[in-house]
Amino acid sequence: MDFATSECQRTMSEGDMAGHGEAKGVAERFDAAMNPSDETDKFLIDAVNYRVTKLGMDKEALLMELTNGIIGDYYPTPSRCLPYTEAILNEYLQSTLYHGVDLKGQTQVFPTEGGSAAMCYIFHSLSHNHVLKPGDKIALATPIFTPYLQIPDVNDYGLVSVDVTSTSTSSWDIA
């Protein structure tokens, strides 16, 4: 984060505000700024090198995305996910969730601010695309994180909640 902040401050530094990082020479500046004997720097060096050598990413473009992304310089675009970030996330998902099926090139990632936000985006998309209609039923398994109980009841959706309760005596299974 220190490297990213200092990179952005190269083009503008006004209090808590910084400019857009400069691509030309960023790889050389990164290599010069990192100390391989420092544990954090070593992790960053290895992470960048892995992405360049194993995933075929362009080092300067990757560093620019990470540098500008760390200060939120791209927000609110793209509306879904930064390209190198998406490739990194898909590589991780490929190794942990796809069970040997090569889906990383076919999967689009939509990071959110958390589970509640993800659910709101999903409900909004389903409603907007007429998959959900007022009066449709939704099963809510309880106990659950309390804010999740309110999402289907939002007036925009008009869903009918069906309570499905599980208990510790049933090992939290829903019968």
Sequence and secondary structure as in RCSB ss.txt:
>XXXX:A:sequence
MDFATSECQRTMSEGDMAGHGEAKGVAERFDAAMNPSDETDKFLIDAVNYRVTKLGMDKEALLMELTNGIIGDYY
PTPSRCLPYTEAILNEYLQSTLYHGVDLKGQTQVFPTEGGSAAMCYIFHSLSHNHVLKPGDKIALATPIFTPYLQ
IPDVNDYGLVSVDVTSTSTSSWDIA
>XXXX:A:secstr
 HHHHHHHHTT EETTEE     TTHHHHHHHH  TTSHHHHHHHHHHHHHHHTT   HHHHHHHHHHHHTTTTT
T SSS  HHHHHHHHHHHHHHTSTT   TTT      SSHHHHHHHHHHHHHHTTSS TT EEEEEES  HHHHH
TTTSTTT  EEEEEE  GGGTT   
